[in-house]
Each structure stands twice: as C-alpha cells, then as structure tokens.
Amino acid sequence: MQEPTVKHSNNWTIFTAGSFAVAAIMMALGIWNLEASFSAKGFYAMAAIMLVHTAVTLTKTMRDREEANKFHNRLEDAKTEKLLMDISKPEQV
C-alpha cells in the first residue's frame, strides 16, 4: 500500500524561500553595519554561513533517515503480508 506523499503548495514554497532571503539579508546588513574590524565582520559572516549550512545538512540528514525508515517499514510489512498469505493458503495434496 502506497502512503500518500506530502506536497507543499507553490505559495508555501515561495513563502519559505522569501523568509530565508529576508533573514539572510537582515543578517548580512547587521554584519555590514557592525562597528567592528573587517576581520571580525569576516568571522561573523563565516559563522552565519556555517550555521545555515549545518542547519540545512541536519535537516536533510533527518529527512533522509525518516524516509529510509519508511522504506524499511514498508519492506517489513510486505514480508509479513507475504508470510501471512502463505500461511493462510490451504495445503494442496
């Protein structure tokens, strides 16, 4: 049995992309207007980029693990269903 997949609407996708863009611009402007040396601004910028990168990587890893578990569970369900069908068949002599 195929489980329904969750599909996001175009509006939701645009909203999330826009939210990310606004947050990135706000972070960049905040670092740009920071009263610190150029090297300190560079370290803040690198930290912000690394934080975004690791957040995306963590999210992808968690989603991949969930999808793998779903696939494994579907395989186990199929094996169990086949076993039950084999057991319920009347023996032919």
LOVEX-119400 format. One record per atom (N, C-alpha, C, O): residue in one letter; x, y, z. Coordinates in steps of 0.2 Angstrom, whole numbers, padded with zeros to 4 digits, always signed. Layout:
N
aXYZ/...
***
This chain:
93
m+0004-0006+0000/m+0000+0000+0000/m+0004+0006+0000/m+0009+0007+0004/q+0003+0011-0005/q+0007+0017-0005/q+0005+0022-0001/q-0001+0024-0001/e+0009+0025+0003/e+0007+0030+0008/e+0007+0037+0004/e+0011+0038-0001/p+0002+0041+0005/p+0002+0047+0002/p+0008+0052+0004/p+0010+0052+0009/t+0011+0055-0001/t+0016+0060+0000/t+0014+0067+0001/t+0009+0069-0002/v+0017+0070+0005/v+0015+0077+0007/v+0018+0082+0002/v+0024+0082+0001/k+0014+0085-0002/k+0017+0090-0007/k+0015+0097-0004/k+0009+0099-0002/h+0020+0102-0005/h+0018+0108-0002/h+0016+0113-0008/h+0018+0111-0014/s+0012+0117-0007/s+0009+0122-0012/s+0015+0127-0014/s+0020+0128-0011/n+0014+0130-0020/n+0018+0134-0023/n+0019+0140-0018/n+0024+0143-0017/n+0013+0142-0015/n+0013+0148-0011/n+0018+0147-0005/n+0021+0151-0002/w+0017+0141-0002/w+0021+0139+0004/w+0029+0139+0002/w+0033+0142+0006/t+0030+0136-0004/t+0037+0136-0006/t+0040+0143-0007/t+0046+0145-0005/i+0036+0148-0010/i+0038+0155-0011/i+0039+0158-0004/i+0044+0162-0003/f+0034+0157+0001/f+0035+0160+0007/f+0041+0158+0011/f+0044+0162+0014/t+0043+0151+0011/t+0048+0149+0014/t+0055+0152+0011/t+0060+0154+0015/a+0055+0152+0005/a+0061+0155+0001/a+0062+0162+0003/a+0067+0165+0004/g+0056+0166+0003/g+0056+0173+0004/g+0058+0174+0011/g+0062+0179+0013/s+0056+0170+0016/s+0058+0171+0023/s+0065+0170+0024/s+0069+0173+0027/f+0068+0165+0020/f+0075+0163+0021/f+0079+0169+0018/f+0084+0172+0021/a+0077+0172+0012/a+0080+0178+0009/a+0080+0184+0013/a+0085+0187+0014/v+0074+0185+0017/v+0074+0191+0021/v+0079+0190+0027/v+0082+0195+0029/a+0079+0184+0030/a+0083+0183+0036/a+0091+0183+0034/a+0095+0186+0037/a+0092+0181+0028/a+0099+0181+0025/a+0101+0189+0024/a+0107+0191+0026/i+0097+0193+0021/i+0098+0200+0020/i+0099+0203+0027/i+0103+0208+0028/m+0094+0202+0031/m+0095+0205+0038/m+0101+0204+0042/m+0105+0208+0045/m+0104+0197+0041/m+0110+0195+0044/m+0116+0199+0041/m+0120+0201+0044/a+0116+0199+0034/a+0121+0202+0030/a+0121+0210+0032/a+0127+0213+0033/l+0116+0213+0032/l+0116+0220+0034/l+0118+0221+0041/l+0121+0226+0043/g+0116+0217+0046/g+0118+0218+0053/g+0126+0217+0053/g+0129+0221+0057/i+0129+0212+0050/i+0136+0211+0050/i+0139+0217+0047/i+0144+0220+0049/w+0136+0220+0041/w+0139+0225+0037/w+0139+0232+0042/w+0144+0235+0042/n+0134+0233+0045/n+0134+0239+0050/n+0137+0238+0057/n+0137+0243+0060/l+0139+0232+0058/l+0143+0231+0064/l+0149+0235+0065/l+0153+0236+0061/e+0149+0239+0071/e+0155+0243+0072/e+0161+0238+0075/e+0162+0238+0081/a+0164+0235+0070/a+0170+0230+0072/a+0175+0231+0066/a+0173+0233+0061/s+0180+0228+0067/s+0185+0227+0062/s+0183+0223+0056/s+0178+0219+0057/f+0186+0224+0050/f+0184+0220+0045/f+0185+0212+0046/f+0181+0208+0044/s+0191+0211+0049/s+0192+0203+0051/s+0186+0201+0056/s+0184+0195+0055/a+0184+0205+0060/a+0179+0202+0065/a+0172+0201+0061/a+0169+0197+0062/k+0171+0206+0056/k+0165+0205+0052/k+0165+0199+0048/k+0160+0195+0047/g+0171+0197+0045/g+0173+0191+0042/g+0171+0185+0046/g+0168+0180+0043/f+0173+0185+0052/f+0172+0179+0056/f+0165+0178+0058/f+0162+0173+0058/y+0161+0184+0059/y+0154+0184+0060/y+0150+0181+0053/y+0146+0177+0054/a+0153+0183+0048/a+0150+0181+0041/a+0151+0174+0040/a+0146+0170+0038/m+0157+0171+0042/m+0158+0164+0041/m+0154+0160+0046/m+0152+0155+0044/a+0153+0163+0052/a+0149+0159+0057/a+0142+0158+0054/a+0139+0153+0055/a+0139+0164+0052/a+0132+0164+0049/a+0132+0159+0043/a+0127+0155+0043/i+0136+0159+0039/i+0136+0154+0033/i+0136+0147+0035/i+0133+0143+0033/m+0141+0146+0040/m+0142+0139+0043/m+0136+0137+0046/m+0134+0131+0046/l+0132+0141+0050/l+0126+0140+0054/l+0121+0138+0049/l+0117+0133+0050/v+0120+0142+0044/v+0115+0140+0038/v+0116+0133+0035/v+0112+0129+0034/h+0123+0132+0033/h+0125+0126+0030/h+0123+0120+0035/h+0121+0115+0032/t+0125+0120+0041/t+0124+0115+0045/t+0117+0114+0047/t+0115+0108+0048/a+0113+0119+0047/a+0106+0118+0048/a+0102+0114+0042/a+0098+0110+0043/v+0104+0116+0036/v+0102+0113+0030/v+0104+0105+0030/v+0100+0101+0028/t+0110+0104+0032/t+0113+0097+0032/t+0110+0093+0037/t+0108+0087+0036/l+0108+0096+0043/l+0105+0092+0048/l+0098+0091+0046/l+0095+0085+0047/t+0094+0095+0043/t+0088+0094+0041/t+0087+0089+0036/t+0083+0084+0036/k+0092+0089+0031/k+0092+0084+0025/k+0094+0077+0028/k+0091+0072+0026/t+0098+0077+0033/t+0100+0070+0036/t+0094+0067+0040/t+0093+0061+0039/m+0091+0072+0044/m+0085+0069+0047/m+0079+0067+0043/m+0076+0062+0044/r+0078+0070+0037/r+0073+0068+0032/r+0075+0062+0029/r+0071+0058+0028/d+0081+0061+0027/d+0084+0055+0024/d+0083+0049+0028/d+0081+0044+0026/r+0084+0050+0035/r+0084+0045+0040/r+0076+0043+0040/r+0075+0037+0040/e+0072+0048+0040/e+0065+0046+0041/e+0062+0042+0035/e+0058+0038+0035/e+0064+0044+0029/e+0062+0041+0023/e+0065+0034+0022/e+0062+0029+0020/a+0071+0033+0025/a+0074+0026+0025/a+0070+0022+0030/a+0069+0016+0028/n+0068+0024+0035/n+0064+0021+0040/n+0057+0019+0037/n+0055+0013+0038/k+0054+0023+0033/k+0048+0022+0030/k+0049+0016+0025/k+0045+0012+0025/f+0054+0017+0021/f+0055+0011+0016/f+0057+0005+0019/f+0054-0001+0017/h+0061+0005+0025/h+0062-0002+0028/h+0055-0004+0031/h+0054-0010+0031/n+0051+0000+0034/n+0045-0002+0037/n+0040-0005+0031/n+0037-0010+0033/r+0040-0002+0025/r+0036-0005+0020/r+0039-0012+0018/r+0035-0016+0016/l+0045-0013+0018/l+0048-0019+0016/l+0046-0024+0021/l+0044-0030+0020/e+0047-0023+0028/e+0045-0027+0033/e+0037-0029+0033/e+0035-0035+0034/d+0033-0024+0031/d+0026-0025+0030/d+0024-0030+0025/d+0020-0034+0025/a+0028-0029+0019/a+0027-0033+0013/a+0029-0040+0015/a+0026-0045+0013/k+0035-0041+0018/k+0037-0048+0020/k+0032-0051+0025/k+0030-0057+0024/t+0029-0047+0030/t+0025-0050+0034/t+0018-0052+0031/t+0015-0057+0032/e+0016-0048+0026/e+0010-0049+0022/e+0011-0055+0018/e+0006-0060+0018/k+0016-0056+0015/k+0018-0062+0011/k+0018-0068+0015/k+0015-0074+0013/l+0021-0068+0021/l+0021-0074+0026/l+0014-0076+0028/l+0012-0081+0028/l+0010-0071+0030/l+0003-0072+0032/l-0001-0075+0026/l-0005-0080+0027/m+0000-0073+0020/m-0004-0076+0014/m-0001-0083+0013/m-0006-0087+0012/d+0005-0084+0014/d+0007-0091+0013/d+0005-0096+0018/d+0003-0101+0017/i+0004-0093+0024/i+0001-0097+0030/i-0006-0099+0029/i-0009-0104+0030/s-0010-0094+0026/s-0017-0094+0026/s-0019-0098+0020/s-0025-0100+0019/k-0015-0100+0015/k-0016-0104+0009/k-0017-0111+0012/k-0014-0114+0016/p-0023-0114+0009/p-0024-0121+0011/p-0018-0126+0008/p-0017-0124+0002/e-0016-0131+0011/e-0011-0135+0008/e-0014-0139+0003/e-0020-0142+0004/q-0011-0140-0002/q-0013-0144-0008/q-0009-0151-0007/q-0003-0152-0006/v-0013-0156-0008/v-0011-0163-0008/v-0010-0166-0014/v-0007-0172-0015/
***
